[in-house]
Amino acid sequence: MKTTLDIPENTLREVMAFTGAKTKREAVVTAVEHFNRLKRLEKLNQRVRGGFRDFMTRDELRTRRESDTIKG
């Protein structure tokens, strides 16, 4: 879809640097895709927050990882 946007030059340069994009279009598409992904993850996080009551604690996970590590 073709759209005309007025994006501040500094903002566009910054997003091009962050994304490594070679074109303005690529930078904008990458930034919008990244934004959409973050919003989907936020929505998922809200749905499952508190839903893992029986999940292991950080201490239990650390102990598990230490016991699984090959010591030599």
CHARMM-style PDB file with segment names, atoms N, HN, CA, C and O in Angstrom:
ATOM      1  N   MET     1       0.844  -1.166   0.000  1.00  0.00      PROA
ATOM      2  CA  MET     1       0.000   0.000   0.000  1.00  0.00      PROA
ATOM      3  C   MET     1       0.895   1.236   0.000  1.00  0.00      PROA
ATOM      4  O   MET     1       1.863   1.315   0.756  1.00  0.00      PROA
ATOM      5  N   LYS     2       0.573   2.159  -0.822  1.00  0.00      PROA
ATOM      6  HN  LYS     2      -0.213   2.094  -1.437  1.00  0.00      PROA
ATOM      7  CA  LYS     2       1.335   3.390  -0.907  1.00  0.00      PROA
ATOM      8  C   LYS     2       0.723   4.430   0.008  1.00  0.00      PROA
ATOM      9  O   LYS     2      -0.488   4.648   0.002  1.00  0.00      PROA
ATOM     10  N   THR     3       1.587   5.080   0.806  1.00  0.00      PROA
ATOM     11  HN  THR     3       2.571   4.903   0.811  1.00  0.00      PROA
ATOM     12  CA  THR     3       1.150   6.107   1.733  1.00  0.00      PROA
ATOM     13  C   THR     3       2.221   7.174   1.818  1.00  0.00      PROA
ATOM     14  O   THR     3       3.414   6.876   1.777  1.00  0.00      PROA
ATOM     15  N   THR     4       1.791   8.410   1.937  1.00  0.00      PROA
ATOM     16  HN  THR     4       0.821   8.652   1.970  1.00  0.00      PROA
ATOM     17  CA  THR     4       2.733   9.505   2.116  1.00  0.00      PROA
ATOM     18  C   THR     4       2.793   9.840   3.598  1.00  0.00      PROA
ATOM     19  O   THR     4       1.762  10.075   4.229  1.00  0.00      PROA
ATOM     20  N   LEU     5       4.009   9.862   4.156  1.00  0.00      PROA
ATOM     21  HN  LEU     5       4.846   9.672   3.643  1.00  0.00      PROA
ATOM     22  CA  LEU     5       4.201  10.143   5.571  1.00  0.00      PROA
ATOM     23  C   LEU     5       5.201  11.266   5.746  1.00  0.00      PROA
ATOM     24  O   LEU     5       6.128  11.419   4.951  1.00  0.00      PROA
ATOM     25  N   ASP     6       5.008  12.042   6.783  1.00  0.00      PROA
ATOM     26  HN  ASP     6       4.255  11.917   7.429  1.00  0.00      PROA
ATOM     27  CA  ASP     6       5.960  13.097   7.129  1.00  0.00      PROA
ATOM     28  C   ASP     6       6.695  12.651   8.391  1.00  0.00      PROA
ATOM     29  O   ASP     6       6.246  12.909   9.507  1.00  0.00      PROA
ATOM     30  N   ILE     7       7.833  11.975   8.198  1.00  0.00      PROA
ATOM     31  HN  ILE     7       8.198  11.765   7.291  1.00  0.00      PROA
ATOM     32  CA  ILE     7       8.621  11.440   9.313  1.00  0.00      PROA
ATOM     33  C   ILE     7       9.822  12.351   9.525  1.00  0.00      PROA
ATOM     34  O   ILE     7      10.546  12.644   8.573  1.00  0.00      PROA
ATOM     35  N   PRO     8      10.048  12.808  10.767  1.00  0.00      PROA
ATOM     36  CA  PRO     8      11.218  13.658  11.019  1.00  0.00      PROA
ATOM     37  C   PRO     8      12.504  12.967  10.551  1.00  0.00      PROA
ATOM     38  O   PRO     8      12.697  11.773  10.784  1.00  0.00      PROA
ATOM     39  N   GLU     9      13.369  13.721   9.896  1.00  0.00      PROA
ATOM     40  HN  GLU     9      13.213  14.691   9.706  1.00  0.00      PROA
ATOM     41  CA  GLU     9      14.589  13.169   9.301  1.00  0.00      PROA
ATOM     42  C   GLU     9      15.465  12.457  10.329  1.00  0.00      PROA
ATOM     43  O   GLU     9      15.996  11.382  10.051  1.00  0.00      PROA
ATOM     44  N   ASN    10      15.619  13.048  11.513  1.00  0.00      PROA
ATOM     45  HN  ASN    10      15.188  13.922  11.739  1.00  0.00      PROA
ATOM     46  CA  ASN    10      16.441  12.416  12.555  1.00  0.00      PROA
ATOM     47  C   ASN    10      15.871  11.069  12.977  1.00  0.00      PROA
ATOM     48  O   ASN    10      16.614  10.112  13.190  1.00  0.00      PROA
ATOM     49  N   THR    11      14.556  11.000  13.097  1.00  0.00      PROA
ATOM     50  HN  THR    11      13.952  11.778  12.924  1.00  0.00      PROA
ATOM     51  CA  THR    11      13.898   9.748  13.484  1.00  0.00      PROA
ATOM     52  C   THR    11      14.128   8.686  12.428  1.00  0.00      PROA
ATOM     53  O   THR    11      14.427   7.538  12.758  1.00  0.00      PROA
ATOM     54  N   LEU    12      13.994   9.052  11.172  1.00  0.00      PROA
ATOM     55  HN  LEU    12      13.752   9.984  10.904  1.00  0.00      PROA
ATOM     56  CA  LEU    12      14.180   8.103  10.085  1.00  0.00      PROA
ATOM     57  C   LEU    12      15.638   7.636   9.999  1.00  0.00      PROA
ATOM     58  O   LEU    12      15.901   6.452   9.788  1.00  0.00      PROA
ATOM     59  N   ARG    13      16.577   8.563  10.164  1.00  0.00      PROA
ATOM     60  HN  ARG    13      16.364   9.525  10.336  1.00  0.00      PROA
ATOM     61  CA  ARG    13      17.995   8.175  10.161  1.00  0.00      PROA
ATOM     62  C   ARG    13      18.302   7.211  11.300  1.00  0.00      PROA
ATOM     63  O   ARG    13      19.041   6.242  11.130  1.00  0.00      PROA
ATOM     64  N   GLU    14      17.719   7.495  12.466  1.00  0.00      PROA
ATOM     65  HN  GLU    14      17.118   8.282  12.604  1.00  0.00      PROA
ATOM     66  CA  GLU    14      17.956   6.638  13.631  1.00  0.00      PROA
ATOM     67  C   GLU    14      17.397   5.235  13.409  1.00  0.00      PROA
ATOM     68  O   GLU    14      18.064   4.246  13.715  1.00  0.00      PROA
ATOM     69  N   VAL    15      16.183   5.144  12.881  1.00  0.00      PROA
ATOM     70  HN  VAL    15      15.642   5.948  12.633  1.00  0.00      PROA
ATOM     71  CA  VAL    15      15.596   3.820  12.641  1.00  0.00      PROA
ATOM     72  C   VAL    15      16.374   3.071  11.561  1.00  0.00      PROA
ATOM     73  O   VAL    15      16.481   1.846  11.620  1.00  0.00      PROA
ATOM     74  N   MET    16      16.906   3.775  10.596  1.00  0.00      PROA
ATOM     75  HN  MET    16      16.819   4.770  10.549  1.00  0.00      PROA
ATOM     76  CA  MET    16      17.720   3.118   9.574  1.00  0.00      PROA
ATOM     77  C   MET    16      19.004   2.565  10.192  1.00  0.00      PROA
ATOM     78  O   MET    16      19.461   1.480   9.830  1.00  0.00      PROA
ATOM     79  N   ALA    17      19.574   3.312  11.119  1.00  0.00      PROA
ATOM     80  HN  ALA    17      19.203   4.193  11.414  1.00  0.00      PROA
ATOM     81  CA  ALA    17      20.794   2.844  11.789  1.00  0.00      PROA
ATOM     82  C   ALA    17      20.491   1.637  12.677  1.00  0.00      PROA
ATOM     83  O   ALA    17      21.234   0.656  12.671  1.00  0.00      PROA
ATOM     84  N   PHE    18      19.399   1.713  13.439  1.00  0.00      PROA
ATOM     85  HN  PHE    18      18.796   2.510  13.444  1.00  0.00      PROA
ATOM     86  CA  PHE    18      19.042   0.609  14.338  1.00  0.00      PROA
ATOM     87  C   PHE    18      18.703  -0.668  13.587  1.00  0.00      PROA
ATOM     88  O   PHE    18      19.065  -1.763  14.017  1.00  0.00      PROA
ATOM     89  N   THR    19      18.010  -0.526  12.468  1.00  0.00      PROA
ATOM     90  HN  THR    19      17.716   0.364  12.119  1.00  0.00      PROA
ATOM     91  CA  THR    19      17.571  -1.714  11.731  1.00  0.00      PROA
ATOM     92  C   THR    19      18.610  -2.205  10.727  1.00  0.00      PROA
ATOM     93  O   THR    19      18.547  -3.347  10.271  1.00  0.00      PROA
ATOM     94  N   GLY    20      19.558  -1.349  10.387  1.00  0.00      PROA
ATOM     95  HN  GLY    20      19.609  -0.422  10.758  1.00  0.00      PROA
ATOM     96  CA  GLY    20      20.528  -1.723   9.366  1.00  0.00      PROA
ATOM     97  C   GLY    20      19.934  -1.681   7.971  1.00  0.00      PROA
ATOM     98  O   GLY    20      20.485  -2.259   7.034  1.00  0.00      PROA
ATOM     99  N   ALA    21      18.813  -1.000   7.836  1.00  0.00      PROA
ATOM    100  HN  ALA    21      18.365  -0.531   8.597  1.00  0.00      PROA
ATOM    101  CA  ALA    21      18.122  -0.927   6.553  1.00  0.00      PROA
ATOM    102  C   ALA    21      18.908  -0.070   5.564  1.00  0.00      PROA
ATOM    103  O   ALA    21      19.572   0.900   5.929  1.00  0.00      PROA
ATOM    104  N   LYS    22      18.806  -0.468   4.307  1.00  0.00      PROA
ATOM    105  HN  LYS    22      18.266  -1.256   4.011  1.00  0.00      PROA
ATOM    106  CA  LYS    22      19.487   0.281   3.258  1.00  0.00      PROA
ATOM    107  C   LYS    22      18.568   1.320   2.611  1.00  0.00      PROA
ATOM    108  O   LYS    22      19.033   2.280   1.996  1.00  0.00      PROA
ATOM    109  N   THR    23      17.263   1.112   2.761  1.00  0.00      PROA
ATOM    110  HN  THR    23      16.886   0.333   3.260  1.00  0.00      PROA
ATOM    111  CA  THR    23      16.305   2.061   2.188  1.00  0.00      PROA
ATOM    112  C   THR    23      15.354   2.542   3.278  1.00  0.00      PROA
ATOM    113  O   THR    23      15.200   1.910   4.323  1.00  0.00      PROA
ATOM    114  N   LYS    24      14.718   3.686   2.999  1.00  0.00      PROA
ATOM    115  HN  LYS    24      14.843   4.199   2.149  1.00  0.00      PROA
ATOM    116  CA  LYS    24      13.744   4.229   3.949  1.00  0.00      PROA
ATOM    117  C   LYS    24      12.563   3.280   4.098  1.00  0.00      PROA
ATOM    118  O   LYS    24      12.067   3.058   5.203  1.00  0.00      PROA
ATOM    119  N   ARG    25      12.118   2.722   2.975  1.00  0.00      PROA
ATOM    120  HN  ARG    25      12.521   2.903   2.078  1.00  0.00      PROA
ATOM    121  CA  ARG    25      10.995   1.790   3.011  1.00  0.00      PROA
ATOM    122  C   ARG    25      11.310   0.595   3.903  1.00  0.00      PROA
ATOM    123  O   ARG    25      10.500   0.213   4.749  1.00  0.00      PROA
ATOM    124  N   GLU    26      12.478   0.012   3.713  1.00  0.00      PROA
ATOM    125  HN  GLU    26      13.135   0.322   3.026  1.00  0.00      PROA
ATOM    126  CA  GLU    26      12.881  -1.143   4.507  1.00  0.00      PROA
ATOM    127  C   GLU    26      12.924  -0.789   5.995  1.00  0.00      PROA
ATOM    128  O   GLU    26      12.518  -1.590   6.837  1.00  0.00      PROA
ATOM    129  N   ALA    27      13.412   0.401   6.315  1.00  0.00      PROA
ATOM    130  HN  ALA    27      13.742   1.052   5.631  1.00  0.00      PROA
ATOM    131  CA  ALA    27      13.486   0.835   7.709  1.00  0.00      PROA
ATOM    132  C   ALA    27      12.093   0.963   8.326  1.00  0.00      PROA
ATOM    133  O   ALA    27      11.863   0.506   9.446  1.00  0.00      PROA
ATOM    134  N   VAL    28      11.183   1.574   7.607  1.00  0.00      PROA
ATOM    135  HN  VAL    28      11.370   1.946   6.698  1.00  0.00      PROA
ATOM    136  CA  VAL    28       9.824   1.773   8.125  1.00  0.00      PROA
ATOM    137  C   VAL    28       9.113   0.435   8.270  1.00  0.00      PROA
ATOM    138  O   VAL    28       8.474   0.191   9.293  1.00  0.00      PROA
ATOM    139  N   VAL    29       9.207  -0.430   7.279  1.00  0.00      PROA
ATOM    140  HN  VAL    29       9.726  -0.231   6.447  1.00  0.00      PROA
ATOM    141  CA  VAL    29       8.563  -1.744   7.353  1.00  0.00      PROA
ATOM    142  C   VAL    29       9.118  -2.542   8.528  1.00  0.00      PROA
ATOM    143  O   VAL    29       8.357  -3.153   9.278  1.00  0.00      PROA
ATOM    144  N   THR    30      10.430  -2.541   8.691  1.00  0.00      PROA
ATOM    145  HN  THR    30      11.048  -2.044   8.082  1.00  0.00      PROA
ATOM    146  CA  THR    30      11.051  -3.270   9.800  1.00  0.00      PROA
ATOM    147  C   THR    30      10.588  -2.717  11.142  1.00  0.00      PROA
ATOM    148  O   THR    30      10.268  -3.481  12.052  1.00  0.00      PROA
ATOM    149  N   ALA    31      10.551  -1.396  11.268  1.00  0.00      PROA
ATOM    150  HN  ALA    31      10.811  -0.775  10.528  1.00  0.00      PROA
ATOM    151  CA  ALA    31      10.127  -0.773  12.521  1.00  0.00      PROA
ATOM    152  C   ALA    31       8.660  -1.091  12.840  1.00  0.00      PROA
ATOM    153  O   ALA    31       8.318  -1.366  13.990  1.00  0.00      PROA
ATOM    154  N   VAL    32       7.812  -1.052  11.838  1.00  0.00      PROA
ATOM    155  HN  VAL    32       8.089  -0.828  10.904  1.00  0.00      PROA
ATOM    156  CA  VAL    32       6.389  -1.345  12.049  1.00  0.00      PROA
ATOM    157  C   VAL    32       6.198  -2.822  12.410  1.00  0.00      PROA
ATOM    158  O   VAL    32       5.406  -3.143  13.297  1.00  0.00      PROA
ATOM    159  N   GLU    33       6.912  -3.714  11.736  1.00  0.00      PROA
ATOM    160  HN  GLU    33       7.555  -3.454  11.016  1.00  0.00      PROA
ATOM    161  CA  GLU    33       6.822  -5.142  12.061  1.00  0.00      PROA
ATOM    162  C   GLU    33       7.293  -5.401  13.491  1.00  0.00      PROA
ATOM    163  O   GLU    33       6.676  -6.172  14.225  1.00  0.00      PROA
ATOM    164  N   HSD    34       8.383  -4.755  13.878  1.00  0.00      PROA
ATOM    165  HN  HSD    34       8.885  -4.128  13.282  1.00  0.00      PROA
ATOM    166  CA  HSD    34       8.906  -4.918  15.237  1.00  0.00      PROA
ATOM    167  C   HSD    34       7.904  -4.395  16.264  1.00  0.00      PROA
ATOM    168  O   HSD    34       7.679  -5.034  17.292  1.00  0.00      PROA
ATOM    169  N   PHE    35       7.306  -3.243  15.994  1.00  0.00      PROA
ATOM    170  HN  PHE    35       7.489  -2.724  15.159  1.00  0.00      PROA
ATOM    171  CA  PHE    35       6.301  -2.671  16.888  1.00  0.00      PROA
ATOM    172  C   PHE    35       5.110  -3.622  17.026  1.00  0.00      PROA
ATOM    173  O   PHE    35       4.638  -3.870  18.136  1.00  0.00      PROA
ATOM    174  N   ASN    36       4.631  -4.148  15.913  1.00  0.00      PROA
ATOM    175  HN  ASN    36       5.015  -3.947  15.012  1.00  0.00      PROA
ATOM    176  CA  ASN    36       3.496  -5.079  15.950  1.00  0.00      PROA
ATOM    177  C   ASN    36       3.829  -6.333  16.744  1.00  0.00      PROA
ATOM    178  O   ASN    36       2.995  -6.825  17.505  1.00  0.00      PROA
ATOM    179  N   ARG    37       5.039  -6.852  16.575  1.00  0.00      PROA
ATOM    180  HN  ARG    37       5.716  -6.453  15.957  1.00  0.00      PROA
ATOM    181  CA  ARG    37       5.456  -8.039  17.327  1.00  0.00      PROA
ATOM    182  C   ARG    37       5.475  -7.755  18.820  1.00  0.00      PROA
ATOM    183  O   ARG    37       5.007  -8.571  19.614  1.00  0.00      PROA
ATOM    184  N   LEU    38       6.014  -6.603  19.210  1.00  0.00      PROA
ATOM    185  HN  LEU    38       6.395  -5.940  18.566  1.00  0.00      PROA
ATOM    186  CA  LEU    38       6.043  -6.237  20.633  1.00  0.00      PROA
ATOM    187  C   LEU    38       4.633  -6.133  21.207  1.00  0.00      PROA
ATOM    188  O   LEU    38       4.385  -6.582  22.326  1.00  0.00      PROA
ATOM    189  N   LYS    39       3.722  -5.552  20.458  1.00  0.00      PROA
ATOM    190  HN  LYS    39       3.923  -5.187  19.549  1.00  0.00      PROA
ATOM    191  CA  LYS    39       2.342  -5.418  20.933  1.00  0.00      PROA
ATOM    192  C   LYS    39       1.671  -6.791  21.067  1.00  0.00      PROA
ATOM    193  O   LYS    39       0.914  -7.023  22.010  1.00  0.00      PROA
ATOM    194  N   ARG    40       1.950  -7.709  20.114  1.00  0.00      PROA
ATOM    195  HN  ARG    40       2.564  -7.521  19.348  1.00  0.00      PROA
ATOM    196  CA  ARG    40       1.399  -9.064  20.234  1.00  0.00      PROA
ATOM    197  C   ARG    40       1.956  -9.760  21.472  1.00  0.00      PROA
ATOM    198  O   ARG    40       1.221 -10.458  22.172  1.00  0.00      PROA
ATOM    199  N   LEU    41       3.251  -9.577  21.750  1.00  0.00      PROA
ATOM    200  HN  LEU    41       3.848  -9.011  21.182  1.00  0.00      PROA
ATOM    201  CA  LEU    41       3.864 -10.177  22.936  1.00  0.00      PROA
ATOM    202  C   LEU    41       3.293  -9.579  24.221  1.00  0.00      PROA
ATOM    203  O   LEU    41       3.066 -10.301  25.192  1.00  0.00      PROA
ATOM    204  N   GLU    42       3.061  -8.267  24.235  1.00  0.00      PROA
ATOM    205  HN  GLU    42       3.246  -7.680  23.446  1.00  0.00      PROA
ATOM    206  CA  GLU    42       2.439  -7.628  25.397  1.00  0.00      PROA
ATOM    207  C   GLU    42       1.051  -8.213  25.656  1.00  0.00      PROA
ATOM    208  O   GLU    42       0.683  -8.489  26.798  1.00  0.00      PROA
ATOM    209  N   LYS    43       0.299  -8.393  24.589  1.00  0.00      PROA
ATOM    210  HN  LYS    43       0.598  -8.168  23.662  1.00  0.00      PROA
ATOM    211  CA  LYS    43      -1.056  -8.944  24.703  1.00  0.00      PROA
ATOM    212  C   LYS    43      -1.003 -10.377  25.236  1.00  0.00      PROA
ATOM    213  O   LYS    43      -1.793 -10.745  26.106  1.00  0.00      PROA
ATOM    214  N   LEU    44      -0.082 -11.180  24.721  1.00  0.00      PROA
ATOM    215  HN  LEU    44       0.560 -10.882  24.015  1.00  0.00      PROA
ATOM    216  CA  LEU    44       0.092 -12.549  25.196  1.00  0.00      PROA
ATOM    217  C   LEU    44       0.498 -12.551  26.670  1.00  0.00      PROA
ATOM    218  O   LEU    44      -0.017 -13.344  27.458  1.00  0.00      PROA
ATOM    219  N   ASN    45       1.405 -11.679  27.031  1.00  0.00      PROA
ATOM    220  HN  ASN    45       1.823 -11.035  26.391  1.00  0.00      PROA
ATOM    221  CA  ASN    45       1.863 -11.587  28.414  1.00  0.00      PROA
ATOM    222  C   ASN    45       0.709 -11.254  29.352  1.00  0.00      PROA
ATOM    223  O   ASN    45       0.624 -11.815  30.444  1.00  0.00      PROA
ATOM    224  N   GLN    46      -0.167 -10.367  28.951  1.00  0.00      PROA
ATOM    225  HN  GLN    46      -0.098  -9.911  28.064  1.00  0.00      PROA
ATOM    226  CA  GLN    46      -1.321 -10.021  29.780  1.00  0.00      PROA
ATOM    227  C   GLN    46      -2.249 -11.222  29.951  1.00  0.00      PROA
ATOM    228  O   GLN    46      -2.828 -11.418  31.020  1.00  0.00      PROA
ATOM    229  N   ARG    47      -2.389 -12.022  28.897  1.00  0.00      PROA
ATOM    230  HN  ARG    47      -1.919 -11.863  28.029  1.00  0.00      PROA
ATOM    231  CA  ARG    47      -3.281 -13.191  28.971  1.00  0.00      PROA
ATOM    232  C   ARG    47      -2.743 -14.275  29.882  1.00  0.00      PROA
ATOM    233  O   ARG    47      -3.514 -14.929  30.585  1.00  0.00      PROA
ATOM    234  N   VAL    48      -1.417 -14.481  29.883  1.00  0.00      PROA
ATOM    235  HN  VAL    48      -0.791 -13.951  29.312  1.00  0.00      PROA
ATOM    236  CA  VAL    48      -0.860 -15.593  30.654  1.00  0.00      PROA
ATOM    237  C   VAL    48      -0.300 -15.176  32.006  1.00  0.00      PROA
ATOM    238  O   VAL    48       0.107 -16.029  32.795  1.00  0.00      PROA
ATOM    239  N   ARG    49      -0.273 -13.882  32.283  1.00  0.00      PROA
ATOM    240  HN  ARG    49      -0.603 -13.189  31.642  1.00  0.00      PROA
ATOM    241  CA  ARG    49       0.285 -13.403  33.550  1.00  0.00      PROA
ATOM    242  C   ARG    49      -0.442 -14.080  34.713  1.00  0.00      PROA
ATOM    243  O   ARG    49      -1.669 -14.043  34.813  1.00  0.00      PROA
ATOM    244  N   GLY    50       0.342 -14.688  35.571  1.00  0.00      PROA
ATOM    245  HN  GLY    50       1.338 -14.718  35.489  1.00  0.00      PROA
ATOM    246  CA  GLY    50      -0.234 -15.371  36.715  1.00  0.00      PROA
ATOM    247  C   GLY    50      -0.782 -16.747  36.380  1.00  0.00      PROA
ATOM    248  O   GLY    50      -1.332 -17.425  37.248  1.00  0.00      PROA
ATOM    249  N   GLY    51      -0.637 -17.165  35.128  1.00  0.00      PROA
ATOM    250  HN  GLY    51      -0.190 -16.614  34.423  1.00  0.00      PROA
ATOM    251  CA  GLY    51      -1.182 -18.444  34.708  1.00  0.00      PROA
ATOM    252  C   GLY    51      -0.261 -19.621  34.945  1.00  0.00      PROA
ATOM    253  O   GLY    51      -0.641 -20.762  34.683  1.00  0.00      PROA
ATOM    254  N   PHE    52       0.932 -19.370  35.431  1.00  0.00      PROA
ATOM    255  HN  PHE    52       1.240 -18.442  35.644  1.00  0.00      PROA
ATOM    256  CA  PHE    52       1.908 -20.427  35.647  1.00  0.00      PROA
ATOM    257  C   PHE    52       2.182 -20.596  37.139  1.00  0.00      PROA
ATOM    258  O   PHE    52       3.332 -20.525  37.572  1.00  0.00      PROA
ATOM    259  N   ARG    53       1.165 -20.812  37.901  1.00  0.00      PROA
ATOM    260  HN  ARG    53       0.230 -20.869  37.549  1.00  0.00      PROA
ATOM    261  CA  ARG    53       1.294 -20.892  39.350  1.00  0.00      PROA
ATOM    262  C   ARG    53       2.200 -22.055  39.793  1.00  0.00      PROA
ATOM    263  O   ARG    53       2.909 -21.932  40.791  1.00  0.00      PROA
ATOM    264  N   ASP    54       2.184 -23.158  39.077  1.00  0.00      PROA
ATOM    265  HN  ASP    54       1.607 -23.258  38.266  1.00  0.00      PROA
ATOM    266  CA  ASP    54       2.968 -24.325  39.463  1.00  0.00      PROA
ATOM    267  C   ASP    54       4.337 -24.353  38.798  1.00  0.00      PROA
ATOM    268  O   ASP    54       5.060 -25.344  38.912  1.00  0.00      PROA
ATOM    269  N   PHE    55       4.697 -23.295  38.117  1.00  0.00      PROA
ATOM    270  HN  PHE    55       4.110 -22.490  38.024  1.00  0.00      PROA
ATOM    271  CA  PHE    55       5.993 -23.223  37.444  1.00  0.00      PROA
ATOM    272  C   PHE    55       7.091 -23.064  38.484  1.00  0.00      PROA
ATOM    273  O   PHE    55       6.856 -22.519  39.562  1.00  0.00      PROA
ATOM    274  N   MET    56       8.287 -23.535  38.163  1.00  0.00      PROA
ATOM    275  HN  MET    56       8.478 -23.978  37.286  1.00  0.00      PROA
ATOM    276  CA  MET    56       9.379 -23.494  39.132  1.00  0.00      PROA
ATOM    277  C   MET    56       9.841 -22.065  39.414  1.00  0.00      PROA
ATOM    278  O   MET    56       9.716 -21.182  38.566  1.00  0.00      PROA
ATOM    279  N   THR    57      10.372 -21.853  40.606  1.00  0.00      PROA
ATOM    280  HN  THR    57      10.474 -22.570  41.295  1.00  0.00      PROA
ATOM    281  CA  THR    57      10.890 -20.549  40.997  1.00  0.00      PROA
ATOM    282  C   THR    57      12.275 -20.345  40.394  1.00  0.00      PROA
ATOM    283  O   THR    57      12.850 -21.272  39.823  1.00  0.00      PROA
ATOM    284  N   ARG    58      12.805 -19.145  40.520  1.00  0.00      PROA
ATOM    285  HN  ARG    58      12.338 -18.392  40.983  1.00  0.00      PROA
ATOM    286  CA  ARG    58      14.157 -18.868  40.012  1.00  0.00      PROA
ATOM    287  C   ARG    58      15.191 -19.737  40.713  1.00  0.00      PROA
ATOM    288  O   ARG    58      16.108 -20.257  40.078  1.00  0.00      PROA
ATOM    289  N   ASP    59      15.041 -19.892  42.025  1.00  0.00      PROA
ATOM    290  HN  ASP    59      14.295 -19.469  42.541  1.00  0.00      PROA
ATOM    291  CA  ASP    59      15.982 -20.724  42.775  1.00  0.00      PROA
ATOM    292  C   ASP    59      15.930 -22.176  42.313  1.00  0.00      PROA
ATOM    293  O   ASP    59      16.967 -22.824  42.168  1.00  0.00      PROA
ATOM    294  N   GLU    60      14.719 -22.687  42.083  1.00  0.00      PROA
ATOM    295  HN  GLU    60      13.876 -22.161  42.201  1.00  0.00      PROA
ATOM    296  CA  GLU    60      14.584 -24.063  41.600  1.00  0.00      PROA
ATOM    297  C   GLU    60      15.210 -24.212  40.210  1.00  0.00      PROA
ATOM    298  O   GLU    60      15.859 -25.217  39.921  1.00  0.00      PROA
ATOM    299  N   LEU    61      15.012 -23.219  39.366  1.00  0.00      PROA
ATOM    300  HN  LEU    61      14.485 -22.403  39.602  1.00  0.00      PROA
ATOM    301  CA  LEU    61      15.595 -23.254  38.024  1.00  0.00      PROA
ATOM    302  C   LEU    61      17.119 -23.218  38.103  1.00  0.00      PROA
ATOM    303  O   LEU    61      17.793 -23.971  37.401  1.00  0.00      PROA
ATOM    304  N   ARG    62      17.660 -22.355  38.945  1.00  0.00      PROA
ATOM    305  HN  ARG    62      17.113 -21.743  39.515  1.00  0.00      PROA
ATOM    306  CA  ARG    62      19.111 -22.260  39.109  1.00  0.00      PROA
ATOM    307  C   ARG    62      19.684 -23.589  39.589  1.00  0.00      PROA
ATOM    308  O   ARG    62      20.692 -24.064  39.065  1.00  0.00      PROA
ATOM    309  N   THR    63      19.036 -24.188  40.590  1.00  0.00      PROA
ATOM    310  HN  THR    63      18.218 -23.802  41.016  1.00  0.00      PROA
ATOM    311  CA  THR    63      19.491 -25.474  41.110  1.00  0.00      PROA
ATOM    312  C   THR    63      19.451 -26.544  40.020  1.00  0.00      PROA
ATOM    313  O   THR    63      20.372 -27.351  39.897  1.00  0.00      PROA
ATOM    314  N   ARG    64      18.389 -26.541  39.239  1.00  0.00      PROA
ATOM    315  HN  ARG    64      17.642 -25.885  39.339  1.00  0.00      PROA
ATOM    316  CA  ARG    64      18.238 -27.505  38.145  1.00  0.00      PROA
ATOM    317  C   ARG    64      19.335 -27.340  37.115  1.00  0.00      PROA
ATOM    318  O   ARG    64      19.918 -28.322  36.654  1.00  0.00      PROA
ATOM    319  N   ARG    65      19.619 -26.077  36.747  1.00  0.00      PROA
ATOM    320  HN  ARG    65      19.145 -25.280  37.121  1.00  0.00      PROA
ATOM    321  CA  ARG    65      20.662 -25.812  35.757  1.00  0.00      PROA
ATOM    322  C   ARG    65      22.029 -26.238  36.277  1.00  0.00      PROA
ATOM    323  O   ARG    65      22.833 -26.806  35.538  1.00  0.00      PROA
ATOM    324  N   GLU    66      22.286 -25.963  37.546  1.00  0.00      PROA
ATOM    325  HN  GLU    66      21.633 -25.502  38.147  1.00  0.00      PROA
ATOM    326  CA  GLU    66      23.571 -26.348  38.136  1.00  0.00      PROA
ATOM    327  C   GLU    66      23.734 -27.857  38.164  1.00  0.00      PROA
ATOM    328  O   GLU    66      24.830 -28.366  37.930  1.00  0.00      PROA
ATOM    329  N   SER    67      22.662 -28.576  38.446  1.00  0.00      PROA
ATOM    330  HN  SER    67      21.771 -28.163  38.636  1.00  0.00      PROA
ATOM    331  CA  SER    67      22.763 -30.036  38.499  1.00  0.00      PROA
ATOM    332  C   SER    67      22.883 -30.641  37.106  1.00  0.00      PROA
ATOM    333  O   SER    67      23.427 -31.734  36.949  1.00  0.00      PROA
ATOM    334  N   ASP    68      22.373 -29.926  36.078  1.00  0.00      PROA
ATOM    335  HN  ASP    68      21.931 -29.038  36.206  1.00  0.00      PROA
ATOM    336  CA  ASP    68      22.467 -30.423  34.703  1.00  0.00      PROA
ATOM    337  C   ASP    68      23.793 -30.097  34.041  1.00  0.00      PROA
ATOM    338  O   ASP    68      24.139 -30.680  33.014  1.00  0.00      PROA
ATOM    339  N   THR    69      24.543 -29.158  34.631  1.00  0.00      PROA
ATOM    340  HN  THR    69      24.262 -28.684  35.465  1.00  0.00      PROA
ATOM    341  CA  THR    69      25.818 -28.743  34.053  1.00  0.00      PROA
ATOM    342  C   THR    69      26.882 -29.796  34.321  1.00  0.00      PROA
ATOM    343  O   THR    69      27.047 -30.272  35.445  1.00  0.00      PROA
ATOM    344  N   ILE    70      27.596 -30.146  33.263  1.00  0.00      PROA
ATOM    345  HN  ILE    70      27.463 -29.759  32.350  1.00  0.00      PROA
ATOM    346  CA  ILE    70      28.694 -31.110  33.405  1.00  0.00      PROA
ATOM    347  C   ILE    70      29.866 -30.383  34.027  1.00  0.00      PROA
ATOM    348  O   ILE    70      30.346 -29.389  33.483  1.00  0.00      PROA
ATOM    349  N   LYS    71      30.325 -30.869  35.155  1.00  0.00      PROA
ATOM    350  HN  LYS    71      29.935 -31.677  35.597  1.00  0.00      PROA
ATOM    351  CA  LYS    71      31.438 -30.240  35.834  1.00  0.00      PROA
ATOM    352  C   LYS    71      32.695 -31.062  35.574  1.00  0.00      PROA
ATOM    353  O   LYS    71      32.703 -32.280  35.749  1.00  0.00      PROA
ATOM    354  N   GLY    72      33.740 -30.386  35.161  1.00  0.00      PROA
ATOM    355  HN  GLY    72      33.734 -29.396  35.019  1.00  0.00      PROA
ATOM    356  CA  GLY    72      34.920 -31.147  34.821  1.00  0.00      PROA
ATOM    357  C   GLY    72      36.191 -30.520  35.114  1.00  0.00      PROA
ATOM    358  OT1 GLY    72      37.243 -31.105  34.853  1.00  0.00      PROA
TER     359      GLY     72
END
